[in-house]
Amino acid sequence: MSKAIRVAVVGAGGRMGKEVVKLVLQDPELQLAAAIGRSDQGVDAGTLVSLPACGVNVSADLEMALVEHKPDVMVDFTTPQFAYANTALAIKHGVRPVIGTTGFTPEQIEELDELCKSRGIGGLIAPNFSIGAILMMKFAAQAAKYLPHVEIIETHGDQKLDAPSGTSIKTAEMIAANREELRQGNPNEEETIEGARGGYYNGFRIHSVRLPG
């Protein structure tokens, strides 16, 4: 029988973090090695997600958790201002990062990729874990070959910190790879309110809607 993969979950108290903790605890091929969060410290991670106690308490110190519990993988669902440092720290300790947090710059991704290569480990930064979203991105990229006029409108909750979202940025990159840069709209177009036409990317616009609910 193969050894279970030891997983550390960062952002364990958040909405997505709780889902990851729950999935890890319910998968026989995975073992929850550590749960890290700024809130809920000392709470059993199983209890946190309405499952039986698992003996792993939420802690605040990521590096201490990496050193003491030696996970194989770190899953991060935190916020953009913490995710880069968390990822670099995990790689430093030879822990493979799986990142669901968005907001990384291309330069940061390239740097983290080089760090992974230097340690001989893999890593993953996924702007969206939804199969539907991944298919949407793929279909949009294919459609851009034949329908070059495009704008992206994306909607998230009003507490999301980055705009545009990582999903819309990745979608834009995939569209741009299949489409010559084409500046859309009237060449004499003028915004009477700054930003009304959205963010500019490779000739088309990205609009980010933020509302509660």
Secondary structure, DSSP 4 states (H G I P E B T S, - for coil): -PPPEEEEEETTTSHHHHHHHHHHHH-TTEEEEEEE-SSSTTSBHHHHTTS---S-BEES-HHHHHHHH--SEEEE-S-HHHHHHHHHHHHHTTPEEEE------HHHHHHHHHHHHHHT---EE-S---HHHHHHHHHHHHHTTT----EEEEEE-TT--SSS-HHHHHHHHHHHHTS-----S-TT---SSTTTT-EEETTEEEEEEE---
